């Protein structure tokens, strides 16, 4: 693969699979959140952003004559499904879910920075613009989590101490 555009297209397919994984993870989290309305609201908002991001990436791939990778998309969804199911077996699901979400956001941020550099190098200004838009959304979600994880943790600990449903 000596053509930078080939790498860009492969990385765009990876990013699409990553967003499909995020959709599955966020959907699972949202469905089980009962006692953390602010977190649920923010996850639901980011879930819609993530669906839009996947669609934007699909359009980028279609524009450059490629498509998404069904194998990568399915694999990512299966991994996310397993991650979502693991929440059923822990008593601190909301805390572990917040940790996983923050970590995933950081991976997405790094991925979009790579894509922006690759798109710029390949001369694909439209893909660069799309990735910059998505990067901004991922940074906003990571910032929100960074600011709210302490409060979510305290709420979990308070609910757990009171012996009311705390995990989700």
MODELLER restraints for C-alpha pairs under 7 A, 6 or more apart:
rsr = mdl.restraints
at = mdl.atoms
rsr.add(forms.Gaussian(group=physical.xy_distance, feature=features.Distance(at['CA:4:A'], at['CA:122:A']), mean=5.79, stdev=0.5))
rsr.add(forms.Gaussian(group=physical.xy_distance, feature=features.Distance(at['CA:5:A'], at['CA:122:A']), mean=5.63, stdev=0.5))
rsr.add(forms.Gaussian(group=physical.xy_distance, feature=features.Distance(at['CA:8:A'], at['CA:115:A']), mean=6.72, stdev=0.5))
rsr.add(forms.Gaussian(group=physical.xy_distance, feature=features.Distance(at['CA:8:A'], at['CA:118:A']), mean=5.86, stdev=0.5))
rsr.add(forms.Gaussian(group=physical.xy_distance, feature=features.Distance(at['CA:8:A'], at['CA:119:A']), mean=6.49, stdev=0.5))
rsr.add(forms.Gaussian(group=physical.xy_distance, feature=features.Distance(at['CA:9:A'], at['CA:61:A']), mean=6.89, stdev=0.5))
rsr.add(forms.Gaussian(group=physical.xy_distance, feature=features.Distance(at['CA:11:A'], at['CA:115:A']), mean=6.96, stdev=0.5))
rsr.add(forms.Gaussian(group=physical.xy_distance, feature=features.Distance(at['CA:12:A'], at['CA:57:A']), mean=6.77, stdev=0.5))
rsr.add(forms.Gaussian(group=physical.xy_distance, feature=features.Distance(at['CA:13:A'], at['CA:68:A']), mean=5.28, stdev=0.5))
rsr.add(forms.Gaussian(group=physical.xy_distance, feature=features.Distance(at['CA:13:A'], at['CA:69:A']), mean=5.99, stdev=0.5))
rsr.add(forms.Gaussian(group=physical.xy_distance, feature=features.Distance(at['CA:16:A'], at['CA:54:A']), mean=5.56, stdev=0.5))
rsr.add(forms.Gaussian(group=physical.xy_distance, feature=features.Distance(at['CA:16:A'], at['CA:57:A']), mean=6.07, stdev=0.5))
rsr.add(forms.Gaussian(group=physical.xy_distance, feature=features.Distance(at['CA:16:A'], at['CA:68:A']), mean=6.88, stdev=0.5))
rsr.add(forms.Gaussian(group=physical.xy_distance, feature=features.Distance(at['CA:17:A'], at['CA:72:A']), mean=5.57, stdev=0.5))
rsr.add(forms.Gaussian(group=physical.xy_distance, feature=features.Distance(at['CA:17:A'], at['CA:73:A']), mean=4.34, stdev=0.5))
rsr.add(forms.Gaussian(group=physical.xy_distance, feature=features.Distance(at['CA:17:A'], at['CA:76:A']), mean=5.86, stdev=0.5))
rsr.add(forms.Gaussian(group=physical.xy_distance, feature=features.Distance(at['CA:18:A'], at['CA:76:A']), mean=6.52, stdev=0.5))
rsr.add(forms.Gaussian(group=physical.xy_distance, feature=features.Distance(at['CA:19:A'], at['CA:50:A']), mean=6.25, stdev=0.5))
rsr.add(forms.Gaussian(group=physical.xy_distance, feature=features.Distance(at['CA:19:A'], at['CA:54:A']), mean=5.71, stdev=0.5))
rsr.add(forms.Gaussian(group=physical.xy_distance, feature=features.Distance(at['CA:20:A'], at['CA:54:A']), mean=6.87, stdev=0.5))
rsr.add(forms.Gaussian(group=physical.xy_distance, feature=features.Distance(at['CA:20:A'], at['CA:73:A']), mean=6.15, stdev=0.5))
rsr.add(forms.Gaussian(group=physical.xy_distance, feature=features.Distance(at['CA:20:A'], at['CA:76:A']), mean=6.67, stdev=0.5))
rsr.add(forms.Gaussian(group=physical.xy_distance, feature=features.Distance(at['CA:20:A'], at['CA:77:A']), mean=6.24, stdev=0.5))
rsr.add(forms.Gaussian(group=physical.xy_distance, feature=features.Distance(at['CA:21:A'], at['CA:76:A']), mean=4.79, stdev=0.5))
rsr.add(forms.Gaussian(group=physical.xy_distance, feature=features.Distance(at['CA:21:A'], at['CA:77:A']), mean=4.74, stdev=0.5))
rsr.add(forms.Gaussian(group=physical.xy_distance, feature=features.Distance(at['CA:21:A'], at['CA:80:A']), mean=5.37, stdev=0.5))
rsr.add(forms.Gaussian(group=physical.xy_distance, feature=features.Distance(at['CA:23:A'], at['CA:47:A']), mean=6.12, stdev=0.5))
rsr.add(forms.Gaussian(group=physical.xy_distance, feature=features.Distance(at['CA:23:A'], at['CA:50:A']), mean=6.39, stdev=0.5))
rsr.add(forms.Gaussian(group=physical.xy_distance, feature=features.Distance(at['CA:23:A'], at['CA:51:A']), mean=6.69, stdev=0.5))
rsr.add(forms.Gaussian(group=physical.xy_distance, feature=features.Distance(at['CA:24:A'], at['CA:77:A']), mean=6.08, stdev=0.5))
rsr.add(forms.Gaussian(group=physical.xy_distance, feature=features.Distance(at['CA:24:A'], at['CA:80:A']), mean=5.79, stdev=0.5))
rsr.add(forms.Gaussian(group=physical.xy_distance, feature=features.Distance(at['CA:24:A'], at['CA:81:A']), mean=6.47, stdev=0.5))
rsr.add(forms.Gaussian(group=physical.xy_distance, feature=features.Distance(at['CA:25:A'], at['CA:80:A']), mean=5.22, stdev=0.5))
rsr.add(forms.Gaussian(group=physical.xy_distance, feature=features.Distance(at['CA:25:A'], at['CA:81:A']), mean=6.76, stdev=0.5))
rsr.add(forms.Gaussian(group=physical.xy_distance, feature=features.Distance(at['CA:25:A'], at['CA:84:A']), mean=5.93, stdev=0.5))
rsr.add(forms.Gaussian(group=physical.xy_distance, feature=features.Distance(at['CA:26:A'], at['CA:43:A']), mean=6.48, stdev=0.5))
rsr.add(forms.Gaussian(group=physical.xy_distance, feature=features.Distance(at['CA:26:A'], at['CA:47:A']), mean=6.01, stdev=0.5))
rsr.add(forms.Gaussian(group=physical.xy_distance, feature=features.Distance(at['CA:28:A'], at['CA:84:A']), mean=5.61, stdev=0.5))
rsr.add(forms.Gaussian(group=physical.xy_distance, feature=features.Distance(at['CA:29:A'], at['CA:84:A']), mean=6.93, stdev=0.5))
rsr.add(forms.Gaussian(group=physical.xy_distance, feature=features.Distance(at['CA:30:A'], at['CA:40:A']), mean=5.67, stdev=0.5))
rsr.add(forms.Gaussian(group=physical.xy_distance, feature=features.Distance(at['CA:30:A'], at['CA:43:A']), mean=6.49, stdev=0.5))
rsr.add(forms.Gaussian(group=physical.xy_distance, feature=features.Distance(at['CA:30:A'], at['CA:44:A']), mean=6.56, stdev=0.5))
rsr.add(forms.Gaussian(group=physical.xy_distance, feature=features.Distance(at['CA:32:A'], at['CA:168:A']), mean=6.19, stdev=0.5))
rsr.add(forms.Gaussian(group=physical.xy_distance, feature=features.Distance(at['CA:33:A'], at['CA:40:A']), mean=6.13, stdev=0.5))
rsr.add(forms.Gaussian(group=physical.xy_distance, feature=features.Distance(at['CA:33:A'], at['CA:168:A']), mean=4.82, stdev=0.5))
rsr.add(forms.Gaussian(group=physical.xy_distance, feature=features.Distance(at['CA:34:A'], at['CA:168:A']), mean=5.78, stdev=0.5))
rsr.add(forms.Gaussian(group=physical.xy_distance, feature=features.Distance(at['CA:35:A'], at['CA:168:A']), mean=6.13, stdev=0.5))
rsr.add(forms.Gaussian(group=physical.xy_distance, feature=features.Distance(at['CA:53:A'], at['CA:134:A']), mean=6.41, stdev=0.5))
rsr.add(forms.Gaussian(group=physical.xy_distance, feature=features.Distance(at['CA:58:A'], at['CA:67:A']), mean=6.87, stdev=0.5))
rsr.add(forms.Gaussian(group=physical.xy_distance, feature=features.Distance(at['CA:58:A'], at['CA:68:A']), mean=6.58, stdev=0.5))
rsr.add(forms.Gaussian(group=physical.xy_distance, feature=features.Distance(at['CA:60:A'], at['CA:127:A']), mean=6.07, stdev=0.5))
rsr.add(forms.Gaussian(group=physical.xy_distance, feature=features.Distance(at['CA:61:A'], at['CA:67:A']), mean=5.24, stdev=0.5))
rsr.add(forms.Gaussian(group=physical.xy_distance, feature=features.Distance(at['CA:61:A'], at['CA:68:A']), mean=6.94, stdev=0.5))
rsr.add(forms.Gaussian(group=physical.xy_distance, feature=features.Distance(at['CA:87:A'], at['CA:93:A']), mean=5.17, stdev=0.5))
rsr.add(forms.Gaussian(group=physical.xy_distance, feature=features.Distance(at['CA:91:A'], at['CA:167:A']), mean=5.32, stdev=0.5))
rsr.add(forms.Gaussian(group=physical.xy_distance, feature=features.Distance(at['CA:92:A'], at['CA:167:A']), mean=4.63, stdev=0.5))
rsr.add(forms.Gaussian(group=physical.xy_distance, feature=features.Distance(at['CA:93:A'], at['CA:167:A']), mean=4.92, stdev=0.5))
rsr.add(forms.Gaussian(group=physical.xy_distance, feature=features.Distance(at['CA:93:A'], at['CA:168:A']), mean=6.04, stdev=0.5))
rsr.add(forms.Gaussian(group=physical.xy_distance, feature=features.Distance(at['CA:94:A'], at['CA:167:A']), mean=5.51, stdev=0.5))
rsr.add(forms.Gaussian(group=physical.xy_distance, feature=features.Distance(at['CA:94:A'], at['CA:168:A']), mean=5.24, stdev=0.5))
rsr.add(forms.Gaussian(group=physical.xy_distance, feature=features.Distance(at['CA:95:A'], at['CA:153:A']), mean=6.12, stdev=0.5))
rsr.add(forms.Gaussian(group=physical.xy_distance, feature=features.Distance(at['CA:98:A'], at['CA:149:A']), mean=6.76, stdev=0.5))
rsr.add(forms.Gaussian(group=physical.xy_distance, feature=features.Distance(at['CA:102:A'], at['CA:142:A']), mean=5.82, stdev=0.5))
rsr.add(forms.Gaussian(group=physical.xy_distance, feature=features.Distance(at['CA:102:A'], at['CA:145:A']), mean=6.29, stdev=0.5))
rsr.add(forms.Gaussian(group=physical.xy_distance, feature=features.Distance(at['CA:105:A'], at['CA:138:A']), mean=6.05, stdev=0.5))
rsr.add(forms.Gaussian(group=physical.xy_distance, feature=features.Distance(at['CA:105:A'], at['CA:142:A']), mean=5.66, stdev=0.5))
rsr.add(forms.Gaussian(group=physical.xy_distance, feature=features.Distance(at['CA:108:A'], at['CA:138:A']), mean=6.83, stdev=0.5))
rsr.add(forms.Gaussian(group=physical.xy_distance, feature=features.Distance(at['CA:109:A'], at['CA:135:A']), mean=5.86, stdev=0.5))
rsr.add(forms.Gaussian(group=physical.xy_distance, feature=features.Distance(at['CA:109:A'], at['CA:138:A']), mean=6.12, stdev=0.5))
rsr.add(forms.Gaussian(group=physical.xy_distance, feature=features.Distance(at['CA:109:A'], at['CA:139:A']), mean=6.58, stdev=0.5))
rsr.add(forms.Gaussian(group=physical.xy_distance, feature=features.Distance(at['CA:112:A'], at['CA:131:A']), mean=5.85, stdev=0.5))
rsr.add(forms.Gaussian(group=physical.xy_distance, feature=features.Distance(at['CA:112:A'], at['CA:135:A']), mean=5.71, stdev=0.5))
rsr.add(forms.Gaussian(group=physical.xy_distance, feature=features.Distance(at['CA:115:A'], at['CA:131:A']), mean=6.79, stdev=0.5))
rsr.add(forms.Gaussian(group=physical.xy_distance, feature=features.Distance(at['CA:116:A'], at['CA:128:A']), mean=4.90, stdev=0.5))
rsr.add(forms.Gaussian(group=physical.xy_distance, feature=features.Distance(at['CA:116:A'], at['CA:131:A']), mean=6.00, stdev=0.5))
rsr.add(forms.Gaussian(group=physical.xy_distance, feature=features.Distance(at['CA:116:A'], at['CA:132:A']), mean=6.73, stdev=0.5))
rsr.add(forms.Gaussian(group=physical.xy_distance, feature=features.Distance(at['CA:119:A'], at['CA:125:A']), mean=6.64, stdev=0.5))
rsr.add(forms.Gaussian(group=physical.xy_distance, feature=features.Distance(at['CA:119:A'], at['CA:127:A']), mean=6.11, stdev=0.5))
rsr.add(forms.Gaussian(group=physical.xy_distance, feature=features.Distance(at['CA:119:A'], at['CA:128:A']), mean=5.22, stdev=0.5))
rsr.add(forms.Gaussian(group=physical.xy_distance, feature=features.Distance(at['CA:120:A'], at['CA:128:A']), mean=6.24, stdev=0.5))
rsr.add(forms.Gaussian(group=physical.xy_distance, feature=features.Distance(at['CA:156:A'], at['CA:166:A']), mean=5.29, stdev=0.5))
rsr.add(forms.Gaussian(group=physical.xy_distance, feature=features.Distance(at['CA:156:A'], at['CA:167:A']), mean=6.97, stdev=0.5))
rsr.add(forms.Gaussian(group=physical.xy_distance, feature=features.Distance(at['CA:159:A'], at['CA:165:A']), mean=6.63, stdev=0.5))
rsr.add(forms.Gaussian(group=physical.xy_distance, feature=features.Distance(at['CA:159:A'], at['CA:166:A']), mean=5.10, stdev=0.5))
rsr.add(forms.Gaussian(group=physical.xy_distance, feature=features.Distance(at['CA:160:A'], at['CA:166:A']), mean=5.24, stdev=0.5))
